[in-house]
Every structure is written in C-alpha cells, then in structure tokens.
Amino acid sequence: MRKLLPLALLVLAAPAFAQTPAAPAAAAGQTARAAFVYNYKTPKLNRVEIDALLANPDSVLFVDLRRPDEISKIGTFPVYLNVQLGDLEKHLAFIPKDRKIVTVSNHAARAGKAGDLLTEKGFKVVGAVGSENYQEEGGTNVHVVPVPAPAAAAIAPVQPSQTAAAAPAQPASQN
C-alpha cells in the first residue's frame, strides 16, 4: 500500500503538469513577439501628434536612444540627437532645455524610460515614440546613411638606423 500511494498521487497530479496547447503559429512573414505594455509617465505619442510637432522643427528635438545601426536600418526623425540610453545622464549638457523633447526608440520602451528620466532632470519632455510604431501608423522616417569612420593615418613606424648616425664632419686639423 505504501508503494501505491506515491504512484496514485503522481497519477492524480499528472493533469496539473500536462502541457497546455501551443499558441497558434504567427501569420506567414510575421515573427511572434511578446506583447509590450507601455508603463511610463511620459505619454506615448501617435503619428498625428508627431506630425504636428514636426510642423515646427525649431521648437522640438528628438532624442533617439537607439544604436546607430538601428537608426540607419529603420530610420529616424529630423532634428534628432543620438544618445544611447546607458549614456544619457552623461550627456545631459548637450540637450537643450528650451526645446520640447521627444524620446525615440523602436517601440517606445527605451523612449518611455528616457522620457521619465529627462522629466525628472527638468527637461520639457512632451512624449515618447516608437519609430517602428510611427511607420506602422503610416508615417515616414528619415533614413540616415552612416558616415564611414575615417581610415587611420598610415604612419610608418620609425625604424632605428642600422648604422650609427654620422657625426658632423670635423674640419681637418691644420697642424
């Protein structure tokens, strides 16, 4: 009986450990991605709000928090400053306090976090936007062609001379 009790408990608990049916496969051409819940104080802006801000570019600055390869692949907004999220606090002095600030990332996660930080530091953050979300709503991003890094100057290493440097010629003695 003692040997049957653990077996009986296992059989009774088996339905609790059964696998749940798999989620339906993503439509052809789409990748499945976890649903993102925007949970920041900075408002998430839509295409209409962004286009209204872009109508007056002298008063707005887009702080794009993405890597340069993301910007060149997906595109960005005019009047932007590229500072990655991890470096944002180090570069606050380069962000003007007299402009409206819109933070940018692909789907607004980094942008929301940065927007909250900049607001705490006294900047006029009007919202955050996901660049890919903007495109999905029919907006057009500016595509930036990366500038290649300048080639390192080819400096030939100085080789020590095989022979001792010739001493200046001494005038012949006139004895």
WOBELDA-V176771 format. One record per residue. N is the residue number from 1. RES is the residue in one letter. NEAR is the number of other ideal C-beta (glycine too) atoms within 8 Angstrom. Layout:
BEGIN
<<N RES NEAR> <N RES NEAR>>
END
This chain:
BEGIN
<<1 M 4> <2 R 4> <3 K 6> <4 L 7> <5 L 8> <6 P 7> <7 L 8> <8 A 8> <9 L 8> <10 L 8> <11 V 7> <12 L 6> <13 A 8> <14 A 8> <15 P 5> <16 A 5> <17 F 5> <18 A 6> <19 Q 3> <20 T 4> <21 P 4> <22 A 4> <23 A 5> <24 P 4> <25 A 5> <26 A 7> <27 A 5> <28 A 4> <29 G 3> <30 Q 6> <31 T 4> <32 A 6> <33 R 5> <34 A 3> <35 A 4> <36 F 7> <37 V 4> <38 Y 8> <39 N 4> <40 Y 10> <41 K 5> <42 T 13> <43 P 6> <44 K 12> <45 L 11> <46 N 8> <47 R 9> <48 V 6> <49 E 9> <50 I 14> <51 D 9> <52 A 7> <53 L 12> <54 L 10> <55 A 6> <56 N 7> <57 P 8> <58 D 4> <59 S 6> <60 V 14> <61 L 12> <62 F 15> <63 V 15> <64 D 14> <65 L 13> <66 R 15> <67 R 6> <68 P 8> <69 D 7> <70 E 9> <71 I 13> <72 S 9> <73 K 6> <74 I 11> <75 G 11> <76 T 14> <77 F 14> <78 P 7> <79 V 7> <80 Y 11> <81 L 9> <82 N 9> <83 V 12> <84 Q 9> <85 L 10> <86 G 4> <87 D 8> <88 L 14> <89 E 6> <90 K 5> <91 H 9> <92 L 9> <93 A 4> <94 F 6> <95 I 13> <96 P 5> <97 K 7> <98 D 3> <99 R 9> <100 K 10> <101 I 15> <102 V 17> <103 T 18> <104 V 16> <105 S 16> <106 N 11> <107 H 8> <108 A 13> <109 A 11> <110 R 12> <111 A 15> <112 G 15> <113 K 10> <114 A 15> <115 G 16> <116 D 11> <117 L 10> <118 L 15> <119 T 11> <120 E 6> <121 K 7> <122 G 5> <123 F 9> <124 K 7> <125 V 13> <126 V 10> <127 G 12> <128 A 18> <129 V 16> <130 G 14> <131 S 16> <132 E 9> <133 N 11> <134 Y 12> <135 Q 12> <136 E 6> <137 E 8> <138 G 5> <139 G 9> <140 T 5> <141 N 11> <142 V 8> <143 H 6> <144 V 8> <145 V 5> <146 P 7> <147 V 4> <148 P 4> <149 A 4> <150 P 4> <151 A 5> <152 A 4> <153 A 4> <154 A 5> <155 I 4> <156 A 4> <157 P 4> <158 V 4> <159 Q 4> <160 P 4> <161 S 6> <162 Q 3> <163 T 4> <164 A 4> <165 A 5> <166 A 4> <167 A 5> <168 P 4> <169 A 4> <170 Q 5> <171 P 4> <172 A 4> <173 S 4> <174 Q 3> <175 N 2>>
END
